[in-house]
Amino acid sequence: MNLLFIGDVVGKGGRLAVKQLVPELRKQYNCSFIIANVENVAGGAGISSSCLADFADVVDVYTSGDHVWDQRGFEEEIKRFDNFLRPANYHKKQPGKGYEVFRNAGGGEIAVINLLGKVFMKESSSCPFETVETILAALPLTVKTIIVDIHAEATSEKAAMAHFLDGRVTAVLGTHTHVQTADATVLPKGTAFISDVGMTGSINSILGRDIESVLRKFTSGMPQKLPVVEKDIRLDAVVLSYDMNTGRATEIKNISVKAGF
Protein backbone atom coordinates (compact mmCIF):
# COMPACT_ATOMS: atom_id res chain seq x y z
CA MET A 1 0.00 0.00 0.00
CA ASN A 2 1.10 3.56 -0.68
CA LEU A 3 0.15 6.88 0.88
CA LEU A 4 1.17 10.46 0.15
CA PHE A 5 2.13 12.89 2.91
CA ILE A 6 2.35 16.55 1.82
CA GLY A 7 4.65 19.07 3.52
CA ASP A 8 3.41 22.33 5.09
CA VAL A 9 0.95 23.94 2.66
CA VAL A 10 1.54 27.71 2.53
CA GLY A 11 -1.08 30.22 1.41
CA LYS A 12 -3.34 30.28 -1.61
CA GLY A 13 -0.57 29.18 -3.97
CA GLY A 14 0.04 26.10 -1.84
CA ARG A 15 -3.66 25.30 -1.73
CA LEU A 16 -4.00 25.56 -5.50
CA ALA A 17 -0.91 23.41 -6.01
CA VAL A 18 -2.39 20.65 -3.86
CA LYS A 19 -5.66 20.87 -5.79
CA GLN A 20 -3.84 20.72 -9.13
CA LEU A 21 -1.11 18.17 -8.46
CA VAL A 22 -2.48 15.62 -6.00
CA PRO A 23 -4.94 13.82 -8.32
CA GLU A 24 -2.12 13.03 -10.74
CA LEU A 25 0.33 12.14 -7.95
CA ARG A 26 -2.27 9.78 -6.49
CA LYS A 27 -2.42 7.95 -9.83
CA GLN A 28 1.32 8.11 -10.55
CA TYR A 29 2.33 6.60 -7.20
CA ASN A 30 -0.80 4.49 -6.68
CA CYS A 31 -1.61 6.20 -3.37
CA SER A 32 -4.87 5.32 -1.67
CA PHE A 33 -4.58 7.83 1.19
CA ILE A 34 -3.49 11.49 1.29
CA ILE A 35 -2.37 13.45 4.37
CA ALA A 36 -1.37 17.13 4.31
CA ASN A 37 0.01 19.43 6.97
CA VAL A 38 -2.06 22.60 6.58
CA GLU A 39 -1.12 24.89 9.46
CA ASN A 40 -0.11 27.69 7.06
CA VAL A 41 -2.94 27.56 4.49
CA ALA A 42 -4.63 30.82 5.56
CA GLY A 43 -2.36 33.67 4.50
CA GLY A 44 0.70 31.73 5.59
CA ALA A 45 -0.30 31.45 9.25
CA GLY A 46 -3.17 29.36 10.55
CA ILE A 47 -6.24 27.69 9.09
CA SER A 48 -9.79 28.58 8.10
CA SER A 49 -12.61 26.35 6.94
CA SER A 50 -12.88 28.27 3.67
CA CYS A 51 -9.21 27.62 2.90
CA LEU A 52 -9.58 23.92 3.62
CA ALA A 53 -12.52 23.83 1.21
CA ASP A 54 -10.12 24.69 -1.64
CA PHE A 55 -8.74 21.16 -1.69
CA ALA A 56 -11.09 19.14 0.50
CA ASP A 57 -11.84 16.76 -2.34
CA VAL A 58 -8.20 15.63 -2.75
CA VAL A 59 -6.98 15.31 0.87
CA ASP A 60 -8.13 12.65 3.34
CA VAL A 61 -6.61 13.99 6.58
CA TYR A 62 -5.31 17.40 7.66
CA THR A 63 -2.58 17.78 10.29
CA SER A 64 -1.33 21.02 11.84
CA GLY A 65 1.08 22.49 14.37
CA ASP A 66 1.91 25.56 16.44
CA HIS A 67 -0.01 27.98 14.17
CA VAL A 68 -3.29 26.08 14.43
CA TRP A 69 -5.05 28.91 16.34
CA ASP A 70 -3.57 31.87 14.43
CA GLN A 71 -6.80 32.61 12.55
CA ARG A 72 -9.61 34.03 14.66
CA GLY A 73 -12.60 31.73 14.80
CA PHE A 74 -10.91 28.48 13.90
CA GLU A 75 -11.35 27.24 17.46
CA GLU A 76 -15.06 26.98 16.54
CA GLU A 77 -14.61 25.93 12.92
CA ILE A 78 -12.42 22.98 13.87
CA LYS A 79 -15.44 21.29 15.41
CA ARG A 80 -16.92 20.82 11.92
CA PHE A 81 -14.10 18.57 10.76
CA ASP A 82 -13.81 14.88 11.53
CA ASN A 83 -10.56 14.67 9.56
CA PHE A 84 -8.63 17.59 11.08
CA LEU A 85 -5.98 17.07 13.76
CA ARG A 86 -4.31 19.57 16.07
CA PRO A 87 -1.31 18.62 18.25
CA ALA A 88 -2.31 15.81 20.61
CA ASN A 89 -0.05 17.14 23.36
CA TYR A 90 -1.90 20.46 23.61
CA HIS A 91 -4.04 20.97 26.70
CA LYS A 92 -7.04 18.65 26.70
CA LYS A 93 -9.42 21.63 27.05
CA GLN A 94 -8.41 22.93 23.62
CA PRO A 95 -10.96 22.06 20.92
CA GLY A 96 -10.34 19.38 18.36
CA LYS A 97 -8.46 16.11 18.58
CA GLY A 98 -4.86 15.04 18.21
CA TYR A 99 -5.32 11.60 16.72
CA GLU A 100 -7.92 9.49 14.98
CA VAL A 101 -8.36 6.20 13.17
CA PHE A 102 -9.48 6.58 9.56
CA ARG A 103 -10.76 4.12 6.97
CA ASN A 104 -8.42 3.78 4.00
CA ALA A 105 -10.31 3.53 0.73
CA GLY A 106 -7.60 1.17 -0.48
CA GLY A 107 -8.20 -1.20 2.43
CA GLY A 108 -7.67 -1.33 6.17
CA GLU A 109 -7.46 1.43 8.77
CA ILE A 110 -4.90 4.17 9.35
CA ALA A 111 -4.27 5.90 12.65
CA VAL A 112 -2.85 9.41 12.28
CA ILE A 113 -1.24 11.11 15.28
CA ASN A 114 -0.26 14.81 15.38
CA LEU A 115 2.44 15.83 17.88
CA LEU A 116 4.19 19.11 18.66
CA GLY A 117 7.85 19.21 19.65
CA LYS A 118 9.12 21.11 22.69
CA VAL A 119 12.75 21.95 21.82
CA PHE A 120 13.05 25.59 20.63
CA MET A 121 9.25 25.80 20.35
CA LYS A 122 7.49 28.71 22.08
CA GLU A 123 4.09 27.04 22.35
CA SER A 124 3.15 25.38 25.64
CA SER A 125 2.61 21.65 25.26
CA SER A 126 3.09 18.50 27.28
CA CYS A 127 5.76 15.89 26.59
CA PRO A 128 5.22 14.41 23.10
CA PHE A 129 6.90 11.15 24.12
CA GLU A 130 4.52 10.59 27.04
CA THR A 131 1.57 11.65 24.90
CA VAL A 132 2.30 9.22 22.09
CA GLU A 133 2.73 6.36 24.56
CA THR A 134 -0.74 7.06 25.94
CA ILE A 135 -2.23 7.21 22.44
CA LEU A 136 -0.62 3.96 21.30
CA ALA A 137 -1.98 2.19 24.37
CA ALA A 138 -5.48 3.44 23.51
CA LEU A 139 -5.48 2.38 19.85
CA PRO A 140 -7.30 -0.86 18.95
CA LEU A 141 -4.91 -3.76 18.39
CA THR A 142 -6.46 -4.24 14.96
CA VAL A 143 -4.97 -0.94 13.76
CA LYS A 144 -1.60 -1.76 12.24
CA THR A 145 -0.84 1.33 10.14
CA ILE A 146 0.10 4.33 12.30
CA ILE A 147 1.41 7.64 10.92
CA VAL A 148 2.94 10.26 13.22
CA ASP A 149 3.36 13.90 12.17
CA ILE A 150 5.95 15.37 14.56
CA HIS A 151 5.79 19.14 14.07
CA ALA A 152 9.05 20.31 15.60
CA GLU A 153 12.03 22.62 15.20
CA ALA A 154 14.89 20.37 16.27
CA THR A 155 15.96 17.53 13.99
CA SER A 156 17.34 15.76 17.06
CA GLU A 157 13.90 15.69 18.69
CA LYS A 158 12.31 14.35 15.50
CA ALA A 159 14.97 11.66 15.11
CA ALA A 160 14.62 10.74 18.78
CA MET A 161 10.88 10.29 18.31
CA ALA A 162 11.46 8.06 15.28
CA HIS A 163 13.88 5.78 17.14
CA PHE A 164 11.62 5.81 20.21
CA LEU A 165 8.76 4.51 18.04
CA ASP A 166 10.74 2.27 15.68
CA GLY A 167 8.80 -0.94 15.18
CA ARG A 168 5.69 0.44 16.87
CA VAL A 169 4.43 2.81 14.16
CA THR A 170 4.58 2.85 10.38
CA ALA A 171 6.16 6.28 9.97
CA VAL A 172 7.40 9.32 11.87
CA LEU A 173 7.30 12.28 9.49
CA GLY A 174 8.75 15.65 10.46
CA THR A 175 7.14 18.96 9.57
CA HIS A 176 7.53 22.66 10.51
CA THR A 177 10.89 23.81 9.09
CA HIS A 178 9.68 24.00 5.45
CA VAL A 179 12.93 22.51 4.09
CA GLN A 180 12.83 18.97 2.72
CA THR A 181 15.66 16.93 4.24
CA ALA A 182 17.78 14.22 2.63
CA ASP A 183 17.56 11.65 5.43
CA ALA A 184 14.47 9.67 4.42
CA THR A 185 14.98 6.07 5.52
CA VAL A 186 13.33 2.98 6.93
CA LEU A 187 14.71 2.27 10.41
CA PRO A 188 15.83 -1.23 11.44
CA LYS A 189 12.50 -2.30 12.96
CA GLY A 190 10.36 -1.07 10.06
CA THR A 191 9.44 2.55 10.83
CA ALA A 192 9.94 5.10 8.03
CA PHE A 193 11.43 8.45 9.00
CA ILE A 194 12.30 11.84 7.54
CA SER A 195 13.35 14.91 9.55
CA ASP A 196 11.21 17.24 7.43
CA VAL A 197 8.88 16.56 4.52
CA GLY A 198 9.32 20.13 3.27
CA MET A 199 6.90 22.80 2.07
CA THR A 200 4.24 23.36 -0.54
CA GLY A 201 5.02 26.96 -1.34
CA SER A 202 7.01 29.31 -3.52
CA ILE A 203 10.41 28.21 -4.80
CA ASN A 204 11.56 31.85 -4.98
CA SER A 205 10.94 32.74 -1.37
CA ILE A 206 12.30 32.31 2.14
CA LEU A 207 10.15 29.57 3.62
CA GLY A 208 7.22 30.78 1.53
CA ARG A 209 7.63 34.48 2.40
CA ASP A 210 8.75 37.47 0.34
CA ILE A 211 12.54 37.52 0.17
CA GLU A 212 13.07 41.28 0.46
CA SER A 213 10.75 41.53 3.47
CA VAL A 214 12.54 38.72 5.28
CA LEU A 215 15.93 40.30 4.52
CA ARG A 216 14.76 43.65 5.95
CA LYS A 217 13.67 41.89 9.13
CA PHE A 218 17.01 40.12 9.54
CA THR A 219 19.19 43.11 8.63
CA SER A 220 17.28 45.72 10.64
CA GLY A 221 16.07 43.70 13.61
CA MET A 222 12.75 45.52 13.35
CA PRO A 223 9.24 44.03 13.06
CA GLN A 224 8.28 43.49 9.45
CA LYS A 225 5.25 42.17 7.62
CA LEU A 226 6.20 39.04 5.69
CA PRO A 227 3.88 38.59 2.69
CA VAL A 228 3.33 35.10 1.32
CA VAL A 229 4.61 34.53 -2.23
CA GLU A 230 1.83 32.97 -4.28
CA LYS A 231 3.66 32.04 -7.52
CA ASP A 232 6.29 29.54 -8.69
CA ILE A 233 4.89 26.93 -6.31
CA ARG A 234 6.53 23.58 -5.58
CA LEU A 235 4.89 20.71 -3.73
CA ASP A 236 7.16 18.74 -1.40
CA ALA A 237 5.95 15.37 -0.16
CA VAL A 238 6.91 11.80 0.60
CA VAL A 239 5.44 8.61 -0.79
CA LEU A 240 5.29 5.94 1.88
CA SER A 241 5.00 2.26 0.98
CA TYR A 242 3.95 -0.16 3.70
CA ASP A 243 2.51 -3.59 4.44
CA MET A 244 -1.08 -3.10 5.61
CA ASN A 245 -1.07 -6.45 7.42
CA THR A 246 1.90 -5.65 9.63
CA GLY A 247 2.05 -1.86 9.50
CA ARG A 248 5.74 -1.99 8.67
CA ALA A 249 7.12 0.47 6.13
CA THR A 250 8.97 -0.90 3.12
CA GLU A 251 10.06 2.35 1.44
CA ILE A 252 9.93 6.12 1.82
CA LYS A 253 10.60 8.35 -1.17
CA ASN A 254 11.03 12.14 -1.33
CA ILE A 255 9.21 13.89 -4.16
CA SER A 256 9.18 17.53 -5.22
CA VAL A 257 6.90 18.70 -8.04
CA LYS A 258 6.40 22.18 -9.54
CA ALA A 259 2.85 23.40 -10.10
CA GLY A 260 1.84 24.50 -13.56
CA PHE A 261 0.81 28.09 -12.74
Order of alpha helices (4+ residues) and beta strands (2+ residues): beta-beta-alpha-beta-alpha-beta-alpha-beta-beta-alpha-beta-alpha-beta-beta-beta-beta-alpha-beta-beta
